[in-house]
């Protein structure tokens, strides 16, 4: 398929700049039985069945946005992936003013040197501290790495530190939030548990590559970024039990689906896993790990729009997005969500 097949018109005023409060009052477009119905997130217990299993991503977003002094100017780095105890890859801005050898100072006791440069604004950085000392410095001096479509002229604000983190966040490593999980509250989780809807946790450290534009005309030519994920042996056993008993598995977010499907494709079952995945799910791919998917609305021409089109059918998803636009749903990370069934 062509990249242009995944384009759609989105008015800029539908791109959510702030989340709604409380989180579970966001709108939810249910797409069950290929029929559309309008709800709010708090209606989830009425849309699901006892015994259903919701798989959530427990990754925790680190404050991966670092701004420092570069000579007479400034440089801003969005950390991408750790290379070693004292080094990371990152996006640089302005990249053309950060050649190899550039020193950027974030604080009196915290700086980095650019040790490598790639096309598209990518750099490799070596920091002045390493190990847990580097982790602590990032926590102290970094800011939440909001996606570029959330406009903060003065940088992320204090509220973003909590609103851009899910209630399930446990394991630090993500540089972008698993945004479907942002809709959950303690009250909603309690209501779901009361209906015997269960939760299982997986980890996928979401990378900033999720926001990179696809630059090829033929989507089959796109090289997917890799991310680190894991599933415990205990979680795998419980998911296999649910599948054997005919209970539905609902992936909360495309990141949960990507790690589940990475594992499922190996043996058509769930097993313990820890490692990298660069799985690329596009129309024609047969998803087997989940029966339903709860997810936000994704960018035009994005790999995530391709994923949901594979999950629920291309034509149906394009109709769904047209409907969401016409009904004024809020899009992207701080926006509303939809509940999808797997196309059979």
C-alpha positions as CSV (number, residue, x, y, z in Angstrom):
1,X,0.0,0.0,0.0
2,X,1.0,3.6,-0.5
3,X,1.7,6.1,2.3
4,X,-1.0,8.4,0.9
5,X,-3.5,5.7,1.6
6,X,-3.2,6.5,5.2
7,X,-3.8,10.3,5.0
8,X,-6.8,12.1,6.3
9,X,-7.8,15.7,6.9
10,X,-7.6,16.7,10.5
11,X,-8.5,20.3,11.6
12,X,-5.8,21.6,13.9
13,X,-8.3,22.5,16.6
14,X,-9.0,18.8,17.1
15,X,-5.4,18.1,18.3
16,X,-5.8,17.9,22.1
17,X,-3.4,20.3,23.9
18,X,-4.5,19.3,27.4
19,X,-6.2,16.1,28.8
20,X,-9.7,16.3,30.1
21,X,-10.2,15.9,33.9
22,X,-11.0,13.5,35.3
23,X,-9.1,11.2,32.9
24,X,-12.0,8.7,32.5
25,X,-14.3,11.4,31.3
26,X,-12.7,11.5,27.8
27,X,-14.9,10.4,25.0
28,X,-14.8,6.8,23.7
29,X,-15.9,5.8,20.2
30,X,-16.8,2.1,20.3
31,X,-16.5,0.2,17.1
32,X,-18.0,-3.2,17.9
33,X,-19.6,-5.4,15.4
34,X,-18.5,-2.8,12.8
35,X,-21.0,-0.4,14.3
36,X,-20.1,2.9,15.8
37,X,-21.5,4.2,19.2
38,X,-20.5,7.2,21.3
39,X,-19.5,6.7,24.9
40,X,-17.1,8.0,27.5
41,X,-14.2,6.0,29.0
42,X,-16.1,5.5,32.2
43,X,-18.6,3.3,30.2
44,X,-15.9,0.6,29.7
45,X,-17.4,-1.8,32.3
46,X,-20.7,-1.8,30.4
47,X,-18.9,-2.5,27.1
48,X,-16.8,-5.4,28.3
49,X,-17.6,-8.9,29.7
50,X,-16.7,-10.7,32.9
51,X,-13.6,-12.6,32.4
52,X,-12.1,-10.2,29.8
53,X,-8.4,-9.5,30.3
54,X,-7.0,-6.0,29.8
55,X,-3.3,-5.9,29.0
56,X,-1.7,-2.6,30.0
57,X,1.8,-1.2,29.5
58,X,3.6,-0.4,32.8
59,X,6.4,1.5,31.3
60,X,7.3,4.8,33.0
61,X,8.2,7.9,31.0
62,X,11.5,9.5,32.0
63,X,12.1,13.3,31.7
64,X,14.0,12.8,28.5
65,X,14.1,16.4,27.3
66,X,17.4,18.1,28.2
67,X,18.1,21.7,27.4
68,X,21.6,23.2,27.9
69,X,24.1,25.8,26.9
70,X,26.1,25.4,23.8
71,X,28.7,28.1,23.5
72,X,26.6,31.3,23.0
73,X,23.4,29.4,22.2
74,X,21.3,26.6,23.5
75,X,20.8,23.0,22.5
76,X,17.9,20.7,23.2
77,X,18.1,16.9,23.2
78,X,15.3,14.4,23.3
79,X,16.9,11.2,24.6
80,X,16.0,8.1,22.5
81,X,17.9,5.0,23.6
82,X,20.6,4.2,26.1
83,X,23.8,2.9,24.5
84,X,25.9,2.3,27.7
85,X,26.4,3.5,31.3
86,X,27.3,7.1,30.2
87,X,25.9,7.4,26.6
88,X,22.5,7.8,24.8
89,X,21.3,8.4,21.3
90,X,19.1,11.5,21.0
91,X,17.4,13.9,18.7
92,X,19.2,17.3,18.6
93,X,17.8,20.8,18.0
94,X,19.3,22.6,16.3
95,X,21.1,19.6,14.9
96,X,23.2,21.5,12.4
97,X,24.8,23.4,15.3
98,X,25.7,20.2,17.2
99,X,28.6,18.7,15.3
100,X,30.9,16.0,16.8
101,X,32.8,17.5,19.7
102,X,30.1,20.0,20.8
103,X,29.9,20.3,24.6
104,X,26.5,21.1,26.1
105,X,26.3,22.1,29.7
106,X,23.0,21.4,31.6
107,X,24.3,22.3,35.1
108,X,27.6,23.0,36.9
109,X,27.9,19.2,37.5
110,X,26.2,17.8,34.4
111,X,27.2,18.1,30.7
112,X,27.6,16.0,27.6
113,X,29.7,15.8,24.4
114,X,28.3,15.0,21.0
115,X,30.3,11.9,19.9
116,X,28.4,11.0,16.7
117,X,26.0,12.5,14.2
118,X,23.4,10.9,12.0
119,X,21.1,12.1,9.2
120,X,17.7,13.5,10.3
121,X,18.9,15.2,13.5
122,X,20.1,12.1,15.4
123,X,23.2,12.3,17.6
124,X,25.1,10.1,20.1
125,X,26.0,11.7,23.4
126,X,28.5,10.9,26.1
127,X,27.6,12.4,29.5
128,X,29.8,13.6,32.3
129,X,28.4,11.0,34.7
130,X,27.3,7.4,34.3
131,X,25.2,4.6,35.7
132,X,22.7,5.6,38.5
133,X,24.4,9.0,38.7
134,X,23.3,9.7,35.1
135,X,19.8,8.4,35.9
136,X,19.6,10.8,38.8
137,X,20.9,13.7,36.7
138,X,18.3,13.1,34.0
139,X,15.5,13.0,36.7
140,X,16.8,16.3,38.2
141,X,17.4,18.3,35.1
142,X,15.2,16.7,32.4
143,X,11.6,17.6,31.4
144,X,8.7,15.5,30.1
145,X,9.3,14.8,26.3
146,X,6.0,15.9,25.0
147,X,5.3,15.1,21.3
148,X,5.7,18.0,18.9
149,X,2.0,18.5,18.3
150,X,1.4,19.4,21.9
151,X,2.4,23.1,21.9
152,X,4.3,24.4,24.9
153,X,6.3,27.5,23.8
154,X,8.0,27.6,27.2
155,X,8.5,23.9,27.5
156,X,6.5,21.2,29.4
157,X,4.7,22.6,32.4
158,X,4.4,21.2,35.9
159,X,1.1,19.5,35.2
160,X,2.5,17.5,32.4
161,X,4.7,15.7,34.8
162,X,1.7,13.8,36.1
163,X,-0.8,14.0,33.2
164,X,1.7,12.5,30.7
165,X,2.2,9.4,33.0
166,X,-0.2,6.5,33.3
167,X,-1.4,5.1,36.6
168,X,0.3,1.8,35.7
169,X,3.8,3.4,35.3
170,X,6.4,1.3,37.2
171,X,9.5,0.7,35.1
172,X,11.5,3.7,33.8
173,X,12.6,3.7,30.2
174,X,10.0,5.2,27.9
175,X,10.5,8.6,26.2
176,X,6.9,8.8,25.1
177,X,3.7,7.8,27.0
178,X,1.6,4.7,26.2
179,X,-1.3,7.1,25.8
180,X,-4.3,4.7,25.9
181,X,-3.3,4.1,29.5
182,X,-3.6,7.8,30.3
183,X,-7.4,7.4,30.5
184,X,-7.5,5.1,33.5
185,X,-8.2,6.1,37.0
186,X,-8.4,4.2,40.3
187,X,-12.2,4.5,40.2
188,X,-12.4,3.1,36.7
189,X,-10.0,0.2,37.5
190,X,-12.1,-0.6,40.6
191,X,-15.3,-0.7,38.5
192,X,-13.7,-3.0,36.0
193,X,-12.3,-5.3,38.6
194,X,-15.8,-5.4,40.3
195,X,-17.1,-6.8,37.0
196,X,-14.4,-9.5,37.0
197,X,-12.5,-7.8,34.2
198,X,-8.8,-8.5,35.0
199,X,-5.6,-6.7,34.3
200,X,-2.2,-8.0,33.2
201,X,0.9,-5.9,32.8
202,X,3.6,-6.0,30.1
203,X,6.4,-3.5,29.5
204,X,7.3,-1.8,26.2
205,X,9.6,1.2,26.6
206,X,8.1,3.5,24.0
207,X,10.7,5.3,21.9
208,X,10.5,8.8,20.3
209,X,10.7,7.0,17.0
210,X,6.9,6.5,17.3
211,X,6.6,10.2,16.2
212,X,9.1,9.9,13.3
213,X,7.4,10.5,9.9
214,X,7.3,7.7,7.4
215,X,9.4,8.9,4.4
216,X,8.8,6.2,1.8
217,X,6.0,6.0,-0.7
218,X,5.6,2.2,-0.4
219,X,4.9,1.4,3.3
220,X,6.6,-2.0,2.9
221,X,9.9,-0.1,2.4
222,X,9.7,1.6,5.8
223,X,12.2,0.5,8.5
224,X,10.5,0.3,11.9
225,X,12.3,1.6,15.0
226,X,13.0,-0.9,17.7
227,X,11.9,-0.8,21.3
228,X,12.7,-2.9,24.4
229,X,9.9,-4.9,25.9
230,X,9.2,-7.8,28.3
231,X,6.5,-10.2,29.5
232,X,6.8,-12.3,32.6
233,X,6.3,-16.0,32.7
234,X,3.4,-15.6,35.1
235,X,1.7,-13.1,32.8
236,X,2.2,-15.4,29.8
237,X,0.7,-18.3,31.6
238,X,-2.4,-16.3,32.6
239,X,-2.9,-15.0,29.1
240,X,-2.6,-18.5,27.7
241,X,-5.2,-19.7,30.2
242,X,-7.5,-16.9,29.2
243,X,-7.1,-17.8,25.5
244,X,-7.7,-21.5,26.3
245,X,-10.9,-20.7,28.2
246,X,-12.2,-18.5,25.4
247,X,-12.0,-15.2,27.3
248,X,-11.2,-12.1,25.4
249,X,-7.8,-10.3,25.6
250,X,-8.0,-6.5,25.2
251,X,-4.8,-4.7,24.5
252,X,-4.7,-1.2,26.1
253,X,-2.8,0.7,23.5
254,X,-0.8,-0.1,20.4
255,X,2.4,-0.6,22.6
256,X,0.7,-3.4,24.5
257,X,-0.4,-4.9,21.3
258,X,3.1,-4.7,19.7
259,X,4.8,-6.6,22.6
260,X,2.0,-9.2,22.8
261,X,2.1,-9.7,19.0
262,X,5.9,-10.0,19.0
263,X,5.6,-12.9,21.4
264,X,2.6,-14.5,19.8
265,X,4.1,-14.6,16.4
266,X,6.9,-16.9,17.6
267,X,4.7,-19.9,18.5
268,X,1.0,-18.8,18.5
269,X,1.1,-18.6,22.2
270,X,2.4,-16.4,25.0
271,X,5.8,-17.1,26.6
272,X,8.2,-15.1,28.8
273,X,10.1,-12.5,26.8
274,X,12.7,-9.8,27.3
275,X,14.3,-8.1,24.4
276,X,14.0,-5.8,21.4
277,X,11.1,-5.7,18.9
278,X,10.7,-3.8,15.7
279,X,7.5,-5.5,14.6
280,X,5.7,-3.6,11.9
281,X,1.9,-4.3,11.7
282,X,0.3,-3.2,8.4
283,X,-2.9,-4.2,6.5
284,X,-2.6,-7.9,5.6
285,X,-0.9,-8.8,8.9
286,X,-3.0,-11.3,10.8
287,X,-3.0,-10.2,14.5
288,X,-3.5,-13.2,16.8
289,X,-2.6,-12.0,20.3
290,X,-5.6,-9.8,21.1
291,X,-9.3,-9.8,20.4
292,X,-9.9,-6.1,21.1
293,X,-7.8,-2.9,21.1
294,X,-8.4,0.3,23.0
295,X,-6.3,3.1,21.5
296,X,-6.2,6.9,20.9
297,X,-6.6,8.4,17.5
298,X,-3.3,8.5,15.6
299,X,-1.5,10.8,13.2
300,X,-2.1,10.8,9.5
301,X,0.4,8.6,7.6
302,X,1.7,7.1,10.8
303,X,2.7,3.5,11.5
304,X,0.1,3.5,14.3
305,X,-2.7,4.3,11.8
306,X,-1.4,1.4,9.7
307,X,-1.5,-0.9,12.8
308,X,-5.2,-0.1,13.6
309,X,-6.1,-0.6,9.9
310,X,-4.5,-4.0,10.1
311,X,-6.4,-4.8,13.3
312,X,-9.9,-3.7,12.3
313,X,-9.8,-3.3,8.5
314,X,-8.5,-0.5,6.4
315,X,-11.8,0.8,4.9
316,X,-13.6,0.6,8.3
317,X,-10.8,2.5,10.1
318,X,-10.8,5.3,7.5
319,X,-14.6,5.5,7.9
320,X,-14.0,5.6,11.7
321,X,-11.6,8.4,11.5
322,X,-13.8,10.4,9.2
323,X,-16.6,10.0,11.7
324,X,-14.4,11.0,14.6
325,X,-13.4,14.2,12.8
326,X,-17.0,15.0,11.9
327,X,-18.1,14.4,15.5
328,X,-15.3,16.6,17.0
329,X,-13.4,13.9,18.8
330,X,-10.0,15.0,20.3
331,X,-6.9,13.5,18.7
332,X,-3.5,12.2,19.6
333,X,-1.8,11.8,23.0
334,X,-4.1,13.9,25.2
335,X,-7.2,13.1,23.2
336,X,-10.1,10.7,23.2
337,X,-10.0,6.9,22.4
338,X,-11.7,4.2,20.4
339,X,-12.5,0.6,21.2
340,X,-11.8,-1.8,18.3
341,X,-12.5,-5.4,17.5
342,X,-10.1,-7.5,15.6
343,X,-11.1,-8.1,12.0
344,X,-11.8,-11.8,11.4
